[in-house]
Amino acid sequence: MAEELKKTPLNDVHRELGGRMVDFGGWDMPVQYTAGVIEEHMRCRTKAALFDVSHMGEIWVDGPDAIAFVNRLTTNDVRSLVDGQAQYSALTNDNGGVVDDLLVYRFGPEKLLLVVNAGTTDKDWDWINSRHTDDDHCSLTNASGEFCQIAIQGPDATGILQKMTDTDLSAIKYYHFKEGWVDGVEAIISRTGYTGEDGFEVYADPGCAEQLWNKMLELGRYGEADGILPCGLAARNTLRLESAMSLYGHELGDDITPYEAGLGWIVKLQKGTFTGCGRLQKQKEEGITRKLVGFEMTEPGIARDGCDVYINGQKQGTVTSGSPAPFLKKNIGLAFVPTDFANDGQELKIDVRGKQIAAKIVPTPFYKRQK
Amino acid sequence: MANIPEDLRYSKDHEWIHVEGDIATIGITDYAQHSLGDVVYVDMPRVGDKFGTHEAFGSVESVKAVSEIFTPVGGEVTDVNNAVNDTPESVNNDPYGSGWMVKVKMDNPGEADAMMSAVEYEEYLEASA
């Protein structure tokens, strides 16, 4: 008997909207709605889109050692944050591999919120607790069930959300947040996202999820040709892939270091000792042997996750994510290849179900928003 | 519910065929296109290629997935709908019309009669739902 799937507070709403539900890491989530993945993707790039990301995990760290403790477990420098700022970072293991990628929110000098991936929440919780000692004067609280999280993204997102709050959204800079009221509901309003577009992620009480979601659809004129659309996991994936953002379990994993995944910018070796810093220091000095690159297909065919990558007739790597890119109208992907070959323009052959299809390495991100 | 035209024959892999003499036009059903989601590419055989019964002759790719397409009847490919790759959405919007994929000259036209009728295919879909 399969374990029952976990549900977000918006589960009924997804079904009413015609969401096609799938098992996503133990969660019953919509992969797409009735508009289909291409239209959902395009609407996010051109108008506005809504995502239920309530399945993400949230962990509070409270106490005088909160910053020092999280700084010891993650690669980025938590000390550089000011109140109301968020930071992309990685939890690393002793080998410098990535336990998870996460956002670190600073609410105060003794109060941080860690937002982690849904599928890794339990693993992260166990890992963080295993590294927490009596000498760490901070408490840990798994608050994953106490939040809904709704992402509103796209060029029209700010305008729609602004109608629901007195908080001046233009005053919230990218990767910053404010606590405020949204449609009369107490919320954390964070200018972050996973689409490559401008937008916000709103955290609130799960009991208010339906109210917030429906209000955003209403104010976004859902149903009109240029209105907001709810987006499923499929569009979430193609949007993040066009923007070359990493997905845990694909570009990131326990045996992949941030340097290999192209995330050297979140590794602050000079900040002092943190988990796995020895291995990362060594990689920094000696260089990495494999590297994540972006590619586009130059012949008809679509590379998918797990396809082998050939260079000069030799198998040299693996595709970590591959898909059609609805906005760019190309077939793109990310792959690990030996560093010697990780150069723009390098020709590749991707084994797509037994056929070798030509591709070439291109700069990432594939898509960059015009500001 | 899925659209299942009366005048076609159906396979368990969700292909349809339309028979005129010994020529069978082949595509995927409304149910199949709906399951796949937005189609972006169809990998087609070439005119003159020969396939046995139930051989993979190509594949349909959607944003999210890829699905092989099988010949419900053996024979030689006489025509290929290359226009589908200019407008792959026609497989979603018009699976029984402009979304057709190949025409095959059947080795044994009797194979078409052994396929499911519209009524049988509808029962098959209900049973596997």
Interface residues (C-beta under 8 A of the other chain):
Chain A: V31 Q32 G36 V37 I38 A234 T238 P300 G301 I302 R304 S323 P324 P326 N331 R353
Chain B: G37 D38 V40 Y41 D43 S59 E61 S62 V63 K64 V66 N85 N92
